[in-house]
Amino acid sequence: MESLNLAYRILYTLTLLGFAAGLTAALIRSVKGPEICDRILAINMIGTLVTSSIAVLGAALGEAWLYDISMIYVLISFLAVAILATVYIHKKKGEDDK
């Protein structure tokens, strides 16, 4: 039983390290661009990876309330990306009218 717990702990750690690498790559893409669409997609990816990290952390710690936090973060992330996309669309329409 102890070896199974160790295997799960290693699995959770490696998963969180993979998510951290993905977060770093997405953060670099959100800063560098080159297009605004790339930045919006990178922000969406950051939200997805943070949500997944919180869920894995909840499983690793055995804390069910972290799943609720993860779901709240999903809603906030979705709204943020939807607002960014809406602002981009309105900005793009304004440029086309000129």
Secondary structure, 3 states (H helix, E strand, C coil): CHHHHHHHHHHHHHHHHHHHHHHHHHHHHHHHCCCHHHHHHHHHHHHHHHHHHHHHHHHHHCCCHHHHHHHHHHHHHHHHHHHHHHHHHHHHHHHHHC
